[in-house]
Amino acid sequence: MRVLLQLRPSPDVVAAVADPAVSTPAADVADALPGVVVDPSFTPVVAPRPVPAPGGDPLSLNQPLTFSFAANEASVLVRGEISDDEISTRITLLPSLRPDVVGVFADPVIERGLTCGGTPPVGDWHDVERLLNVADLAREGLDGSGVALAVLDTGVNAAHVARRLDRAVALDERHSWKPQGVRGRAGEFPVDHGSMCAFDALIAAPNASLIDVPVLLSRRPGGTALDGLLSDAVAAFAHLRTVLEAQPAASRSLVVSNSWGSFSPDWDFPAGHPGNYADNPAHPFNLIVASLERAGADVLFAAGNCGRDCPDGRCAYPGRPITGANSHPRVLSIGGVDVRGERVGYSSQGPGRLSARKPDLCAYTHFSGSAAFGADEADSGTSAACPVAAGLVAAVRTRWPSSRLSPAQLRTLLRRTADDHDAVGYDHDYGYGVVDTAGILASLRRRARRVA
């Protein structure tokens, strides 16, 4: 079983792992762990320590938290493999016996979100452009200029995206990143799911700067061509934190679009197990997601395609399929509607596992757009809805950086302005409703007048 091992080595080792100028091999961090085969291809990652307010619970993600990366407080993550009969290994690694071991956590397979059925597209991307009021956004100067938009997926083919949009695409090659062993250059990966996501994100934010992170192209023994491990996402988020912190504090903006998730509990520890991912706020990835949001990033995840009407064939959770970081209280979990405003049957319903009120919002999907899978194939799934919403967020960030409007404040604004499509108030089909650009712009104008 693949696992993430959270260790607390000496502060000088933690400091070395945290230093981007130093290459620290896994063997220097995890030496002679009984029953564990450490993966030398995975570069160790620093995991922050959550610091709650006085009297607060460090495992609760629904309260204000800060995150310490200090060498004497943070820990380090390495990737490894233990026997499928993990009980004896876990006992051996208990902190009471090995004080340098903080925990052993699941490293589940993560996969792109496809869709079920073969229904034709409903409308095209120009309909989405109209529904998002992109012209009004542009008149307000909200086109994504200067905003970093990270697409964590199968890699982007920038030339294909530019041809489909009929305009130039800004690619930030210097800040793009790929897991160890992935071949290819940023912006030049084969046309696939990641190109669809990039295209859909640029509908509302045509001038955003794409950061290409092909986290789903990593290979594993016995794996398929398009799945990765959560540990690769851990490393990707750690990289994005360095990108964010290098930006000037006054104009800091980073939008992170994630159209992937874990579909099956087979690769996870059971709910209630200390190493579980799907239901566990203390899993290192869930903490790293929270720390990136705290630093000023807007993080969006697809709600998934396990809706009761038309679930993806891989959906193996018997209930509550919005799991792990896709249900994190500090991210926007995005469901899908077509251009008529009707919820698509595969869009996962809540409640979520880490936070009950998931999905947060719905955005548009199942339209003709990127042609990533063929001229007649729709950009579909919550995989398309998530980057559509991410592009809208990136457009807002053009003039409203996180120093001016925090990620939490922007999430609240989006929820309050959403167009409610079902029951009055929140529901588990549509969340707070469908994203509404007119409402967003009106709220931003009011906010600007208050602070003027």
N, C-alpha and C positions, 0 to 999 in steps of 0.2 A: 504494500500500500504506500502510495506517495504521501509524504507529510511535510509540513513546515515545522521546523524546530526553532523555538524561541529560547535563546540562550542569553546569559548575562556574564560575559567574559570580563576581564579587567578593563577599567576605564580607558587605558591606552589603546586597547584593541578596538573598543567602541569608537574612539576618536579616529582611529585609522580607517575603519569602515566608513565613517561619516565623511571623510575627506575625499572629494572627487578626484584629487590629484594622486591618490594612493590606491594601488590595486591590492586588495587583501584577499587571498585565496580562502576558500571555505575551510581548508585543513587548518589554517591558523586560528580559526574560530571554534571549530568543532573537532577536537582531537580525541579519538578513541572513545566514541559513544557506543556503549554495548548494544548490539542488536540493530544498529543503524548503519546503512550504507549512504554516506554523504555524497551528494551530487557535486562534483568539482566544477561543472559547467555553470552553476548558478552563483552569481556574485552576491556575497552577503549583503543584506539590507538592514539599515538601522530601523528599529521599531520604537516609536515614541512611548513615553509613559503618560497615560491620561491623568490629569490633575483636576479633580473636581473642586467646586467651591467648598469652603469650610462646612463640614457636616454632610457633604454630598456623597453619592455613591459613584465610585469610579467606573462601574460597569453599566451605568445608566447613560444612554446616548440622548436622552430627552431632557438633559439639563446642560447648562453652560459648562464646558470643559476647556481647559488649556492642555497643551501637549508639550512635554519636556523632551528635548533631544540632547540634554546635557549628558556628557560621557559617564557620569557617575549615577545616572538615573535610567537612561535608555537601555534597550536590549538589542540583540542582533538576531536576524532570521537567516537560517540556511535551509536548503531543501535536501531531503533524503528519502530513503525508502526503508520501511520496516516490514516484517512478515505480516501476512494477512491475519495471522493469529497474534494480534498486537497486544493482548492483555499482559503477557509476561514482560514484553518490552516496555510497555507503559509503566508498569510497576518499577522496573529497573530504573526508569528515568524520572521517577517521582522526585520533586524538589527536595523532599526530606532526605533522600538518599544521594541526590546529585544537586547540590545547591546552585550550580551554574545553569541548571535547566529550569526555565520558567514554565514551559508548556510544550505539548506536542499537539499539533492542529492538523485538521484535514486540508489537503491540497487538491480539491476536486477538479474534475475536468470542466472547462468552460467552453461553451459553444455559441456560435452565432445564432441569432434568432431568425429562423426561416418562417414560412407560413404553410398552412394546409390548404388543400383544395387547389383548383385550377381556374378560379373565376377570373374573368378579364378585368383590366384596370377600370376604375371608376374615375373619369376625368383625367386630367394631366397636370403636370407641374405648374403650368400657367394658372390653373384653377387654384392651386395651393398658394401661388404667388399673390393672386387676387384676394383670397381669403385671409392671408396674413397681412394684407394692406402694405405690401412691400413699397409701393410708391409713396405712401404716407411716411413710412419709416425713413425712406431716402430724403424726403423733404425736411425731416427733422434732423438730418445728418446722422442717422443711425443705420449704417451699412456694414458694420464690422471692421472698419478701418482701424488698424493698430491692435486688434483683439486677437489673441492666440486661441485657436480652436483645435483642440486635440481630438483626433478620431482614433479610438482604440478598437482595432478590428483586424481585417485580413490584409491591410495595406491599401494604399491609394494609387490609382493610375491617374496622375494629374492631367496628362494629355487628353485622355478620354473624357474626363470631367469637363475640361475646358471646351472640348468640341461640342459636348451636349449642351453646355450653357451658352455657347457662342461668345465667350469672353475669357479673358486671362484669369488664371488661378494663382493666388499667392501661396507658395509652399515654403515653409520654414524648415529647410533641410538641416540647418545647423542644430536645431532643437528637437528634431525627430529622433526616434529611438527604436531599436528592435532587440528582441531577446537573443541570447547567445545561440548561434547555430542557424539563424535565419539568414538566408541569402537574398540579396537584392538591395536596391538603393531607394531611399525615400522618394515617393512620388512616381516610382517606375515599376510597381508591382502589377501582376496580372489583373485585368479587369474582373472584379468580383464584388463580394458583399461590401468591402471597405470603400470601393469606388461609389457604390450606391449611397452609402452613408455620407461620404464627403459631398456628393452632388446635392443630396437633400438638405444638408446643413447650410450650403451656400445659397439656397433659394432666398432666405431672409437676410443673410449676411454675406453678400457677394464679395466684399473686400476683406473678409477675415483671413487671417494667416493660418493655413493648415499645418498642424503638427502631425506627422504620420507615425503612428505607433502600431505596427502589425503584430499585436500581442497574440492573435489567434493563429499565426503561422508557425509557432513553435512546434517542435516535434517531440514526441515521447515514445518510448518503446511500446509497440503495439497500437499506437494511436492512429487516428485518421489524418487526412491531409489538412483538415480545417478544425482543429480543436487545440486548445492550449491547457495550461495548468494555472490555477489561481496564483501560484507563486510568481509566474511571469507578470501578472497584473500587479502584484505587490511591487516588483522591481520597476514596472512602468510608472506607478504612482510615486515611487520614491524619486525617480528621474524628474517627473513633472513638478515635484516640490522644488527641486533645484532651479527649474525653469522659472517658476513663479517667484521665488525669492530673489532671483537675479533682476526682476523687473523693478523699476522705480516704484516706491511705495504709493505715491500719489496717483499713479495711473495703472495700478496692478489689475490685470484682467486675464483670466484663464478659464475657458469653458471646456469641459471634458465630456465627450459623448461616448457612451458605452452601450452598444447594441448586442449584448451577449449576457449569458447567465448560466447558472447550473440547473440542469433539467431533471436530474435524478439524484435520489439520496444514496444510490449505490456506491458513489465515490466519497461519501461523507461519513463521519462518525455519527452515531445515533443522536437524536435530540436529547439534551441533558448531559451528554458526554462533554467533558471539558475541552475536547479537541474539535467539537462540532463547528461547522461554518454556517449552515443555513439559518439557525435560530440563535446564534451566539454573538452578542455584542462585543465579547472580549476576544473574538478571533482577530489575529493581527491585521488581516486585510480590512475588516470593518473599522478597526481603530485608525488605520492609515487613511482610509477614506475620510473619516471624520477630521483627521489632522490636516488634510489637504483643504477641506472646506473651511476649516478654522483659519487657515493661512490666506484665504481669499479666493479660492477657486469655486466655480459653479460646476457641480457634478450631476450629470443626468444619466439615468439608466433606463433601458427599455423594461417595461413591466413584464414582458414575456408573452409567449403565444400559446398559453395553456387555458384560454377561455373555454367555458363549459360548452359553448355552441359548436366549436370547431377546433379542438385542441391539436397541437402539433403531436405527431406520433411518438416523439421522444419524451413527452411529459409523464413523469413517473411519480410525482408527489400526489398522494391521494387527496390532498386538500391544501389550500393556502399555498399556491405555487409561486408567489412572489417572495423569493427567498434571499437571505444574505444581504449583500450590499444593494441589490435591486429594491430592497424594502427598507433601506436605511433612513432614519428620520432626517438626516442632513443632506439627502439627495432628492432630486426630483425624479420620481418614478412615472414614466410616461406610457399611457395606454393609447389605443388607436381608434380613430374614426375615419370614415371616408369623406369625400368632399361634400357630401350631402349632410354631414354631421351625424351620421348613424354609426354607432359602435360596431366595429368589425367583430365577427364571431369568435375569432381566435385571441382577441385581446384579453389578457389575464385579469381576473377580478380579485379584489382583496377579500379579506384583510391580509396585509403582509405579515411576515414572520417577525421582523425586528420592530416594525411600527405598523399598527393596525390600519391607519388611514393611508393605504396604498391601493391603487395608484393615486398620485397627486392630481394629475391633469391628463387630458387627452390632446393629441395633435394628429395631423392628417397623415394618412397612409393609403396604400392600395391604389396608387395613381400611376400613370405613365410618366416616366421621367428619365432616369439615368440610363436605361437600356443595358444595365450591367449584366442581365441574364438573357438578353434578347430584345429585339425591337418591340415585340408584342407583350412582353412580360411586365407586370406591375412592380414598382417599388413598394414592397409590402411588408407586413408584419409590424409589430411594435419596433422592429429594427429600423423602419423608415420613419415612424412617428418620433422616435427619440432624437435623431439628428435634426428633423424639422424643428422641434422645440429648441434644440441646442442652438440652431441658427438664429432663432428669435432672441434667445438670451444673449448671444454674441452681438446681435444688432443693438440691443439695449446697452450693452457694455461699452459701445463706442464712445458715449459721453457720460456714462454712469459707471466708472470703475468701482472696485470693491471698497475703496476708501470713501467713496461717496454714498454707496448703497451696498451694504454687506450682502453676502450670499443668502443669509437668513431673511433679510429684509426683502430681497428680490423674490425669494420663494413666496413669502407672504403676499407680496404685491400680485404675483401671477395667480395665486389661488383666489384672492379677493376679486380680481377682475375677470376671472374665467366665466365663460358663458355656460350656465347650468343647463344641462340637457335632459335631466331625468328628475328624480325626486328633489324637492326643495332642499338645498344644502348639500352636504357631502353624501356620496353613495359609492359603493364598491365597484360599480360598473364604469362610471365616468370620472371618479374622483370629485374634484371641485368643479369640473366642467372642461370645456374645450378652450384652449388658449384664445384670447381675444385681444388683438393688437390695438383696436380702438380704445378699449378700456385701459390697457397698459399705458398708451400715450397720454390719455387724459389724466391718469394717476401721476405720471411723471411730471406733467406740466404743473399740477397742483403742488407736488412736492418741491419743484424748482421755485415756485413762488413763495413757499413757506421759508425756504432757506436763503432766499435772495436778500 
